[in-house]
């Protein structure tokens, strides 16, 4: 059962939770034992409430010394009757390990056979680990003990207390919400250090120990630089004791902000070469999760409608702080070309919602999972960036610090934050919040002309403070004439001082608004994009080009021509990589199957040009990966040569990641068979090898391979972990095999709903396996029919988004010029 907002409000009005005493006995089989002793007060003695526990067997419940009958546990809840003013409930149960990232996740490392067990909370998953009052506004201390293999080390939210005879205990945490709980057990490889009087640690699987040691200096430098910055700008000190960061297998999120023990998906510990953008992303995630120690952990939303108080702030801080204090200073550039574009798309779907939605629109936890999306992250981040631009950083931080201090270890809402910001500023912050945070959609800044004079027309009613750049063409190059900040608060802004010039509104991406250029300005940037000196403006123009395709202002073919003209001359590695990443979506969704071969040929030529001109290692690696993805049957010999020599023709080493990309492409082209893929898997007995082989096997262009892959994905005996499922699904739904997989589109829509009832995580994984390439009117009809059958809430939200995306893709594919 999904907890409703009404139930949560009723329960928080009734009880106050003081503490959890939790014991885990981590068995070597398929289950573990969990004991949870919870003390809580009741404001209305004699009434009843419930505590959550999911998928448990052998359950015993004792309330205030009295054993409750077995029927007290029903529908994943335990009824607690006849409460007194002070209560203690003890729940003991057997619970299953999972491999889907929702609960107590067990992972057996194929590299060395070692076992790792990690408690992944978040939303309503903690009740799959121990009995708890699972809502964000019922905070309590947690005192944890874990009985496990004596050869293992155990990490958790609390500070290490003692370890003897396989029992490890931790000091009680400060008050935290149940969704923030974590525990990680296994033979971790650890790197520890002291900083600012606090114990820090980075931890990874033993088989990734060499990679952790290789990156330890960089990880330490990023961690300490971000920590020093936060403790300088925030009045409240870091509140959660030791600061451990664990690279874990199987986490469904990019990372999780569990206080004192932050977990990251261990793909962020790169096995081989990594690009600057990948390392920059890792720094951004580290800064993002650290921001949560204040936004989300120290002060927590009361209900999930205010999840933006956690995620939008952490996302903004992640980019802002990593750009300011680490070597990865191109964070905002990557944001402009990445997450922000997805936020625009999300804000045009039927599922759009305000950054801070009304509580009534988030009636239960299953619905809440849907607002952890590009609006809460990308758009919320952009709104806060505009707020800081509008207010000034000093006033912004003054309000934020007042908010953090007032609600320390408590819960808060949008109104509470706005009160603090409003007090710190002479601006109308409340009006700003109503306009930016309580409404949907985005404004458009359209360039027009009154004769030679540029006129910026604002379609919408939000106030914007942003820079406008002006250029002239000088010897086939764009030369900047001016870049100035403007307040755009009226329907139009005339710029007579820029007469005759090309102009780019929002040139430094400080606001959230679509930009549409007039023919003069677009013609200039189309001619001279790669000659614009300011890299941020180049990134904004590239992002605008992709947005123009999404809004049918530009065709995919015209976009590929722009890429061919300017990407080979692009000097900034992150721009090259982000453009390449965005092109993947263009190929899978916006180009019809019968045009894919030509698109691949054009891109292959473009990437060859990039490689011929590049000297930067990150550009070489990104372009090599892209060249592999665009390879045709004519390139099979080249790819085989790279595998044999373990080096590309441009001097890039073919390490594990690149090798699996090559193997996967050869499989997709039908150039290698199951035996060859198996040989590669034997060569690389790692998680990457396991997932790479699953993807390659599913990518083979034969009916037999697709049938086997389908059974592994959706059959009765399917056992794939979350990561392997994701890899296999990507291989299965090849856009180039549209005819081959066409019969499975209907089967997917028919069979997915019953599988999606297992958990939120499973529903998301199945939803993410949607065949986005199948952008046809027939598929649109099929999805509408599937939605009419009322699939589970989490899956329904994903399918509604995919329906909108399919309809957009059909429109884009039909545009001809």
N, C-alpha and C positions, 0 to 999 in steps of 0.2 A: 504494500500500500504506500502511496506517495503522501507524505505529510502535507496537510493543507495549511495555508496561512491562518485560517480561522482556528484550527487546532493548535497551532503554535502560539498564537496570541492567548488563547484560553489557558494553555499550560504554563506559559511564562507569567501570567497573572496569578496562577495558583501556587507555583512552587519556585524555590530558589535552590539551586544545586551548589553544594559546598565542595565536594571532593569525590574523586574516583580512586579506588585502590584496585589496580588491574594486575592480574597474573596470567601469563601465557605459558603453556607447556607445548613446545614445538616438537611434535612427533615426527618420525621419519616417514610416515605413510601419507595418506591423502587428507588427513584431518589433524586438527590441533585442539587442545583444550583451552578454554577461556573462562576466567573468573573475574567478575566485576562487582566490587562492593562500592555502593554509591550512597553517600549521605546527602540528604536534602531536607529542606524545610517546607512545610505546607501552611499557607495562609488561611485555609479554611478546613480545619480538622474535621474528619468524618467524610470528606469527599474522596473521589478516586481520580486516578490519572493512568497513564501508560508509559512504558519505557520500550524502546525499539531493540529488536534482535532479529536478524534475518538469516534464514536457511539453517537454523540450529537443530540439533538432535540431542537426546539425553540431557534435557534441560531441567534444572532444579532451581526453584526460586524461593528465597526466604525473605519475608518482609517483617521487619521489627521482631525477629526471632521466631516467627510463625511460618511454617512451610505452606506455600500456596499450592492448590491443586493443579494437576497437569493442564487442565483446560484453561488455566489463566494465560497460557501462551497460545495465541491463535492469530493467524494472518500477520505474522512477523511483528506482533506486539504482545507485550505482557501487561495485563491489567493489574494495577496496584490499588486494591480497595481499602476503604476505611483508614485513610491516612491520619497520622497524628501530627502535632506541631513539628516534631523532629523525627526523621525517618532514616532507616538504613535498609537498603535492599541489596541482597547478595544473589547474583545470577551466575550459575555455573553451566557450561554447555560445551558440546562438541560442534565444531564448525569446519567446513571444508576449505582446503586451500583452493585457490583459483589460478588460472593463467590468463585472465582477461583484464587484469589491472584494477579490478573492483573488489577490494577486500584484502585478505591475506594472500598475497601473490607469491607463489612458489616457482622458482626458476632453477633448472638444472643446466649448468653451463656446458655446452657441447665441446668446448675447448679443453676442459680438464675434468669434467664430471662433478665439479663442486656445486653445492646447493646453496641458494640464497633465498631467504624468506623476508618479504617486506610488507608491512602493513600500509596499504594505500587508502587513505581516507578521502575527504573531499565530498561535498554535497551530502548524500545519504549513505555513503559506503562504510563509514565507521561502524555502523550497526551490524556490518558483516564481520566485524572483528571482536567487538565486545558489546554488551548491553549498555546503552547510553540514551540520554535524553537528547536526541540528535537534531538540534536546531541552534543557529548561531548565537542567539541571545541568552542561552543558558550556559554560561561559562563556569568552569570549575577547575580546581587543581587536579593534576593527574600524577599519582604515585605508581610507577610501573615496576614490575618484576618479571623476568623472563627466564624460564628454564629451557636450556638449549644445549646443543652439542658443545662440549667443553673446548673444542678446537676453534669455535667461532668467536668473533667479537660481535657485540650488540651495541647499536646506536639508537638513540631515541630523543624525544623532546627535552627531557630532564638531564641534569648533570649526572655523570657517572657517580654511583654511591659505593657499590661493593660488588665483588664477584667471588664466588666460592662454590665448588662442587657443581658447576654448570648453572648456578643461579646468579643472574646479574640483576642488580637493583639500581634504580635511579632516584634522585631526589625529586620531591614534588615540584611540579612546574608552577609558575604563576597561573592565574586563571586563564584558561584558553577555551575556545569553542571546540566541540567534539570533532568537527570536520578537519581541524588542524592537527590531529593526532597522527604520529607515525612511529614506526619501529623498523629497524633494518638489521637483520641477523645473517651472518655468514663469514667466511674467511676473507674479510676485506683486506685489501692493500691500502695502507694509510700513510698520509703525509701530514704531520702536525706541526704547528708553530704557534708562538705567542705573539700577540699584538695588542697594544693599548690595554694591557692587563687582562686580556681575555684569551682563552684557549680556542684556537681555530683548527679545523681539520678538513682535509679533502680525502675522500674514500672512494674506492672502485673495486670491482671484481678482481680477484687475483690474476686472472688471465689478461686483464688490462693494466696490470701494475706498471709495465714498461711505458705505456702511454701516459699514465698519471705522472710517473717520474719525469718523463720528457717535458710535460706541460706544467710541472709544479711551480716553476718560477713565475710563469705568466699567470697562472691561476691565483697565486699568492699576491702578485702585484695588483691584479684587478680587484681582488677581494679587499685588500687593505686600503687601496685608493678610494674605493666606493664607501667603505666603512668610515674612513676618516671624513669624507665629505658629508655623509649623512649625520654623523655625530657633531659636525660643525653647524649645519643649517637647521637641525632640529633641536629644540630645547630639551625634549625628553631624551634621556639616555637609552641606549639599547638595553632591553629589559629581560632577556631570556637566557642568561648564563653563557655556557660554551656555544660556539658557532660552528657546527659541523655541516659539511656539504657533501652529499653522497650521490655518486653517479650510479643509478640503480637500473636494473633491467625491467622492462615491461610497464613503466609508468605511462598512463594514457595521456597525461598532460606533458607539455614541454618541461615543466618543473612544477613543484608544489611547495608553498611557502611555510611548511610546518615549522613553527618557531623553535630555534635551537638545533634543528636537524632538517635542513632543506634538502629536498630530493630533486634530482635532475635526471632526465632520461639519458642513459649512458651513451647514446649516439653522439652526444656533445663531447665525448672523449674520443677524438678522431683516431682511427687505427693507422691512417697514413697521412698523406699530404692534405692540408686544408687550405681553402682560399681565405683571403683577408675578410671577406664577407661572412664566412662561416665562423671564423674566430671572433669577428665583431659581434655576430649574433650571440655567441656564447657570453661575451662580456655584457651585452644588453640583458640577457636572461639573469646573469648573476646580479646585476644592479636592480633589475625588476624584482627579483625575489627578496633581495635585501630591503627594498623599499616597503615590502609587505610587513616587515617586522614592526613598522609603525602603522602603515595603512592596511588594515585587515587583521593584524595579530594583536597589537597593542589596543587599537580601537577597531571594533568590528561592527559591520552592519547589523541591524536588528533582524531584518528579513532579506531574502535574496533580491527583492526589487532594488535594493541599494548596493548590489554587488559592484556597481561602478565605483563606489567609494573606495573599494579595494583595487579593482582591476584597472580602471582608467588612470588612477593616480600612479599605481605601480608601473603601468606601461609608459606613461609620460616620464616618470623619473628614470626608468630603465634606459630610455633613449637619451634623455637630457644629461644624466650623470655619467653614463659611459662615454658620451661624446666629450664631456667637460674634463674628466679626470683620468681617462685611460688613453692608450695609444690609438684606440679605435674611434677616431674623431669624426668618422663619416656616418655615424648612427642615423642622423636625421635624413641624410641622403638615402640610406637604405629604406627608411620608413616611407619616404615619399614614393619610392618605386615599388614598395611591397605592400605592407599592411594597409596603408591609406587607400590604395586602389580597391582593395577588397571591401573596405568600409563603405566606399561609394556604392559598390554593387549591393551590399547588404541593405543600405538605406533606400534602395529602389525596389526591394522585394516586398511582397505582401506581408512578410513577417517582421517588417521594420518596427522598431519600437523606440521610444525616447531613450536617450542615454540613461536617464533616471526615470524609469517607468512608474506609473501609478501602481501602488500595492495590489489593487484589484485586478491588474492584468497579469499578476504572478500568483495565481491561486494555490499552487502546490509546487513541490520540489521538482517533479518531472517537467513542469512548464519552465521552472527556473533554469534548468540546464540549457534551455534554448537561448537565454539572454547572455550566456557566456560566449559571445560571438564578436564579430568584427565591429559591431556598434559599441559594445562595452569596452572593447580594447581600442581599435583604430580610431573610431569616431570620438570616443570619450577622451582619448589621448589628444586628438586634434583640438577638441573643445578646450581642454585645459591649457594647451599651448597657446591658443588664442586668448584665453583668460589672462595668462601671464603676460602676453604681449600687450593686452589692453590695460591691465592693472599696474604692471611693473612687478618685478620679482620681489622687491622688498615688501610691498603690501601683501602680495600673495603669501609669502612665507610667514608674515606676521599673523595673518588669519589662520593659516594652517597650524602654526604652533599653539595658538590659543585653543583651537579645536582638539589637538592631540593632548594637551595638558588637561583640559576639562573632562575628557572622556577616557582617560587613561585606564586600561584594563576593563573598559566598559563597552557599551554598544551605542551607536549613534545613527543618525539619518541625514538625508540631504538638508533638511531644514536646520539641523544643528550646525552643519558645516557652513551653510550660507549665513547664518547668524554671526559666526565667527569672522567670516570674510567681510561681511557688511560692516561690522564694527571696526575692522582694520582699515577700511577704505572709504573715501568720500564718493566713490562711484556707486551707481545703482546696481550692486551685485545681485540683488534679488530679481530685478528685472532681467538682467543678463541670464541668470539661471533659468528663469521661466522660458526665455526665448531659445536658449541653447540646449538645455538639459531636459525640458519637459515636453518638447515638440519633436516631431520626426522630420525627415527630409533634409535637404541642403539647398542653399542658394546657388544661383549661377551668376558668375561675373562674365558678361558678354562684351566683347570689344566691338564697337561700331565706329562710324565716322560721320562727322558733320563737316563735309568737305574734306580737308586734310586733317582735321582735329580729331584725335581719338576721344571717344566717349565710352566710359565704362557704365553699362547698364546693369543694375542689380535686380535680378529676378528672385524675389524673396524679401524677407523683412528683418533679417538679422543685421546687427551692426558688425562691421569688420574693420580691424586695423591691420594693414598688410602693406608690403612693399610692391611697387610697380616698377618694372625695369623697362627701359627704352633703348632701342638699338637702331643702328643704320648699317646698310651694307657698304663695306669698304674693301674693294679688291676681292670680292667673293667671300668675304669674311664678315661675320656680325661683330660690330664694334659697339660696346656699351657707351651710351651717351649719359644716362643717369639711372640711379636706383634710389627711389624715395619712398618713405612711409606715408600712407594716406589713411584717413578715416573715411570709410564708405558707409554712410548712414542714411543716404537718400537714394531715390530710385535711379539717379544717374550722376555721374561725375565727369565733367568735361575737363580735358587736359590740353588747353591751347598751347602750353609751353612745349608740348611734345608733338606738335603738328608735323605730319609727314613721316613720323618714325614708327617702326614696329614696336608694339608694346606687349608686355606679358604681365597680366595681373597675378597677384599672389606668387610673385617670382621666387620667393624664398619659403613658400609653403607654410606660412604662419596661420592660415585660417583653413576652414573646411568648406570649400565651395568649388563647384565645377567651373572650369575656365573654358570659354569658347572664343577663339581668336577670329578676327576679321580676315578677309583674303590677303590683305597686305601683310599683316603680321604672320599669318600662317605660311604664306609664301616665303617670307624671309627666314623663318626658323626651319622650314623644310629644306631650304637651300643651304643654310649655314649652321645647322644644329651643332655639329661637332666642333665648330669654331668659337662657340660661346665660351668665354674664358672662365666664368664662374661655374664650378661643377654643380652647385646646388641648383642653379637655373637650368643647367642641362638636364638634371634629374627630373625637375618639374616639367620640362618640355616633353621628355620621354614619357612620363606618367600621363601627361595630357594626351599624347598620341594614342596610348592604349585606351584611355577613356573615350576618345573620339570614335574608336572602333565600337566600343560598348554602346555608345549612343548613336551609332549609325551615321556619324559625321565623316567617317573614314572607312574604307573597306579593308579587310585583312590583307588583300593584295597590295594596297597602297602602303599599309604598315610595313609589310615585308620589304617593299622597295625602300622605305625610309631606313630600315635596319641595314639593308645592303649598302646604302649610300653613306651612312654615318657610324655604324658600330665599329668597322675596322679602324677608324680614326680616333675612337674613344680611348682616352688615356687613363681613366680612373677605373680601377679593378671592380669596385662595388657596383658601379653603373653597368659595366659589361655583364657582370654576373646577374644582377637583378633584371636587366632586359632579357637575358637568356632565360631566366626562370619564368618571366611573364610570357615568353613565347611558347613555353610548354602548354600553358592554358589555351593560347590561341590555336595551337595545332590540335589539341584534343577536343575543343568545343566549337570553335568558330570557323573551321575550315572543313568543308564537306569531304567525305572519304574519297570521292573521285578526284579531288584536287590536292590530296595529301602528297602524292608522289612528286608533283611539280613543286610544292612548297618545300619539301625536304631537299630537293635538288638545289633550289635557290638558296636555302639556308646553309646547305653544305658548302656552296661556293662562298657565301658570306663568311662562314667560320674559317674556311681556308685562308681567306684574306686577313681575318683577325690574327690567326696563328702566324702568318707570314710576317706581319708587322710587329707583333707583340714581343716585348722583352721582359715584362713584368711576370713573375712566376704565377701569381694568382690569375691573371688574364689567360696565361697559357693553359692552366689547369681547367678553368671554367670553359674556355673555348674548346679544349680537347674533349671534355665531357659532352659538350653540345655537338661536336663533330661526330662523336660516336652515335648520339641519338638520331642524327640526321642521315646516318649512313644508309646506303641502298645496297642492292645485291651486287652492284659494280664495285662496292668497297669491301667486299668480304675478304679479298686477298690482303688488303691493307690492314684490316682488323686482326686477321690471323697472324700477320707479320708482327704486329704489336704484341700479341700474346706470346709469340715464340721468343722475341727478343727482350720482352719485358721493358720496352722503351718505345715511345712513339717517334715518328719521323721528325718531330720538333723538340725532342729531348725530354719529354715528360715521362717520368718513371711510371710503369704500370704496376702500381701497388694494388692491394686487395680491393679497395673500393672501385677503382677504375677498371680493374680486371673483371669484376662482376658486371659492371655496366657494359663492357664489351661482350661478355658471354650472353648477357640478357638480350642485347641487340642482335647478335648472331642467331640466337634462338628465335627471336621475333621474325627474322628474315628467313627462317627455315634452313639456315646454313649449318646448324649443328643439331645433333639428336640427343635423346635421353642419356645415352651412354656417355657422351662427351660432358654433358652437364653433371652427371654422376661423378666423373673423374675430377672435375673441378671442385665438387663438393668434398671429395676425399682429400683433395689438396688443401682445403681450407675448412678445417673442422672448428668453426666458430659460429657465433650467432649471425654474423654477416654472411658466412657461407651457407648456413641453414636457410636464411631468408632469400639470399641471392639465387640459390638453386630452386627454391619454391617459385620465385617469380619467373625464372627462366623456363622452368618446366611448363608453367601455365601460359607462357607467351608463345609457345610453339604453334605454328599455323596449321594444325591438323585437328580434325573432329575428335580423334581419339584423345589427344592431349587436353582439349577443352573439356571433354567429358570427365576425365580423371580429375582435373582441377576443380570442376564444379562439385564433384562428390566430396573432395577434400574441404571445400569451402562451406557447403551447405548440406552435405549428406548426413544421415543419421549417426554415422560413426566419426564425424568431424572432430578433431582434437587440436586443431591449430591454436597456438597462442595468439594473443592480440597482434603481435608484430608479424608473425608468419602469415596470419590471415590477411593483413594489410598488404604484404608483399605479393602474396599469391593473387589477390584480387586485382592489383595493378597489372600484373602480367596477363591475367585472363582477359580484361576489358581493353584490349588493344584497339585503338581507333582504326588501325590499318587492317584489322580483321573484322570489320563491321558486319559483313555478310555471314562470316563464320559464327559469330556470337549472337547474331540477331535472334535466334530461337530462345536464347536464355534470358532476354530482357523481360519477357512476360513471366517466365518462371521465377526470376528474382522478385518481381513485384508480388507474385502470389505467395512465395514461401518466406520472404523476409519477416513479415509481421509476427509470425509465431515464434521465430527465433529471437526477435527483439524484446521479448518479455523477460529475458533472463536477468538483465540489469541495464542501467543507463549506459554503462560502458559498452556492452555488447550491442545495444541499440545504435549507439553512435558509430561503432565499427561497421555494422551492417549498412547503416545509412551512408557512410563514407564510401562504401563499395558500389555506389550507384553508377550505372553506365552513362557517364556524362557525354560520351562521344555520340550517343544515339539521339542526336538532335533532329528528329523527324516529326512531322505532324502526327503520325501514328503513335509514336512513343508518348507524345503530349497527351493524346487521348487515353492511352493506357495508364499513365500516371494519375490523371484525373479520376479514372475509375477506381484505381487503387486507393486514392485518398478518400473517395466517397465511402469506402468500406471501413473507415475509422481505424487506421492502424494505431499502435501504441503512441503515446504523446511524444516521446523523444524522436521516434522514427518519423512521425507525421510532420514534425517541424522541419526535419532535414529534407523530406520529400517535397514539402511545399516550396522550400528554397530551390531544390533541384528543378521543380516544375517551372518556376520563374526563369531559371537559368536556361532551361531547354527552350522556352518560348523566345528568349532573347537570342539564343544561338540560331534558331530557325530564322528569325528576322535578319540576323547578320549574314547568314549564308545566302539569303535571297537577294541581298543588295548587289546590284551590278552597276558599274560605271564605265 
